[in-house]
């Protein structure tokens, strides 16, 4: 009986040591990768800002505004852009948890009158070959130069003007919901961002 007890204690101690070493190793690797991950995420945002906004000469990242919305878990990020101290537009991050595989996060660039300059997809986990087509030019082009105050940002099945992706209506709905959220926050904050020069 004592041999079984000592074997059990040995196995339990071995397991404890292995668990502790593994935990410390994972923590160490996580600490090593936090900064590079944050840097890569910021770089993606900077590239998206350049892609979705008209030409600007300020630093929109430094001018970033965070606003709360009842329709989003996190704060909405707004990046105002200026050229020669004149407001030329803003990039707004919109998101929806209603994608086929969850979160869809996009950055929408608006001109001062609310017209969409361009859209970049920041995060998505949709079905490859179907929902991932929200990043394709053929889908994104239908939003450019459209003003959501007159262009209904819903898929046609829901009475809107957006052609949904074939086989990916849920992803298309989440995308348009994200764009609508971004537009609504742009309008709510337009006075504040268009008058504060950076």
C-alpha positions in Angstrom: 0.0 0.0 0.0 2.8 2.4 0.9 4.4 1.8 -2.5 1.2 2.9 -4.3 1.1 6.0 -2.0 4.7 7.0 -2.8 4.1 6.4 -6.5 1.0 8.6 -6.4 2.9 11.3 -4.5 5.8 11.1 -7.0 3.4 11.5 -9.9 1.5 14.4 -8.3 4.8 16.2 -7.6 6.0 15.5 -11.1 2.8 16.9 -12.5 3.0 19.9 -10.2 6.6 20.7 -11.3 5.7 20.2 -15.0 2.6 22.5 -14.6 4.7 25.2 -12.9 7.4 25.1 -15.5 4.8 25.2 -18.3 3.0 28.1 -16.7 6.2 30.1 -16.2 7.2 29.4 -19.8 3.8 30.4 -21.2 3.9 33.6 -19.1 7.4 34.4 -20.3 6.5 33.9 -24.0 3.3 35.9 -23.5 5.4 38.8 -22.0 7.8 38.6 -24.9 5.0 38.8 -27.5 2.8 41.5 -25.9 4.8 44.4 -27.3 5.2 43.0 -30.9 1.5 42.2 -31.0 0.5 45.7 -29.9 2.9 47.2 -32.4 1.6 45.1 -35.2 -2.0 46.0 -34.3 -1.1 49.7 -34.3 0.6 49.4 -37.6 -2.5 47.7 -39.1 -4.6 50.7 -37.9 -2.2 53.2 -39.3 -2.2 51.5 -42.7 -6.0 51.4 -42.6 -6.2 55.1 -41.7 -4.0 55.9 -44.7 -6.2 53.7 -46.9 -9.6 55.0 -45.9 -9.0 58.8 -45.5 -8.4 61.6 -48.0 -4.9 63.1 -47.9 -4.0 64.6 -44.5 -1.0 66.2 -42.7 -1.8 65.7 -39.0 -1.3 62.5 -37.0 -4.8 61.0 -36.6 -3.5 58.4 -34.1 -2.5 61.2 -31.7 -5.8 63.0 -32.3 -7.8 59.8 -31.6 -11.1 60.2 -29.7 -12.7 57.4 -27.8 -16.5 57.5 -27.4 -18.9 55.1 -25.7 -21.8 53.6 -27.6 -24.6 51.5 -26.3 -24.3 49.4 -29.5 -20.7 48.3 -29.0 -18.8 46.5 -26.2 -15.7 48.6 -26.5 -15.3 52.3 -27.0 -15.6 53.5 -30.6 -12.3 54.9 -32.0 -12.5 58.0 -34.1 -9.4 59.3 -35.9 -9.9 62.9 -37.2 -7.8 64.0 -40.2 -6.8 67.6 -41.0 -4.9 69.2 -43.9 -3.5 72.7 -43.3 -5.6 72.8 -40.1 -8.8 72.1 -42.1 -10.9 69.0 -41.3 -10.8 66.6 -44.3 -12.5 63.6 -42.7 -12.4 61.0 -40.0 -11.8 57.2 -39.8 -14.2 55.5 -37.5 -14.0 51.9 -36.3 -17.3 50.1 -36.3 -17.9 46.5 -35.2 -20.6 43.9 -34.9 -20.7 40.6 -33.0 -23.3 39.2 -35.4 -21.0 37.9 -38.1 -21.4 34.2 -38.9 -18.3 33.5 -36.8 -18.6 36.4 -34.4 -16.8 39.7 -34.5 -16.4 41.8 -37.6 -14.4 45.0 -37.1 -14.0 47.6 -39.9 -12.6 51.1 -40.3 -14.7 53.5 -42.3 -13.3 56.7 -43.7 -15.7 59.6 -44.0 -15.4 62.8 -45.8 -16.6 65.9 -43.9 -20.1 65.6 -45.4 -20.4 62.0 -44.3 -19.7 60.4 -47.6 -17.7 57.2 -47.4 -14.2 57.6 -48.7 -13.2 53.9 -48.3 -13.5 51.0 -45.9 -10.9 48.6 -44.5 -11.6 45.3 -42.7 -9.6 45.1 -39.5 -10.8 41.9 -38.0 -13.0 39.0 -39.1 -13.2 35.2 -38.7 -15.8 34.5 -41.4 -15.9 31.3 -43.5 -13.1 31.2 -46.0 -14.3 31.7 -49.6 -17.7 33.0 -48.4 -17.8 35.5 -45.6 -14.1 36.5 -46.0 -15.2 38.1 -49.3 -16.2 41.1 -47.3 -12.6 42.2 -47.9 -12.9 41.9 -51.7 -12.9 44.9 -53.9 -16.1 43.9 -55.6 -17.9 44.0 -52.2 -16.2 47.2 -50.9 -16.7 49.3 -54.0 -20.5 49.5 -53.5 -19.9 51.6 -50.4 -17.4 54.2 -51.8 -18.7 57.7 -52.5 -22.0 56.8 -50.9 -23.5 58.9 -48.1 -25.3 56.7 -45.5 -27.8 59.6 -44.9 -29.2 58.8 -48.4 -27.8 55.3 -49.0 -29.6 52.6 -47.0 -26.8 50.6 -45.3 -28.7 47.3 -45.2 -28.6 44.3 -47.5 -31.3 44.2 -50.2 -33.0 41.3 -48.4 -33.7 43.7 -45.5 -34.9 46.5 -47.7 -31.5 48.2 -48.1 -29.3 49.0 -51.1 -26.3 46.7 -50.4 -25.8 43.6 -52.5 -25.1 40.8 -50.0 -22.4 38.3 -50.7 -23.7 35.0 -52.2 -23.9 32.4 -49.4 -22.8 35.0 -46.8 -25.8 37.1 -46.0 -25.1 37.0 -42.3 -21.5 38.3 -42.8 -22.9 41.0 -45.1 -25.5 42.1 -42.5 -22.8 42.3 -39.8 -20.6 44.3 -42.1 -23.4 46.8 -42.9 -24.3 47.0 -39.2 -20.6 47.9 -38.5 -20.6 50.6 -41.2 -23.9 52.0 -39.9 -22.5 52.1 -36.3 -19.4 54.0 -37.6 -21.6 56.5 -39.5 -23.9 57.1 -36.5 -20.8 57.8 -34.3 -19.3 60.0 -37.0 -22.4 62.1 -37.1 -22.8 62.3 -33.3 -19.2 63.6 -32.9 -18.9 65.6 -36.1 -19.0 69.0 -34.4 -16.3 68.1 -31.9 -13.9 66.5 -34.4 -14.4 69.0 -37.2 -13.6 72.1 -35.0 -10.7 70.8 -32.9 -7.6 71.3 -35.0 -4.6 69.1 -34.2 
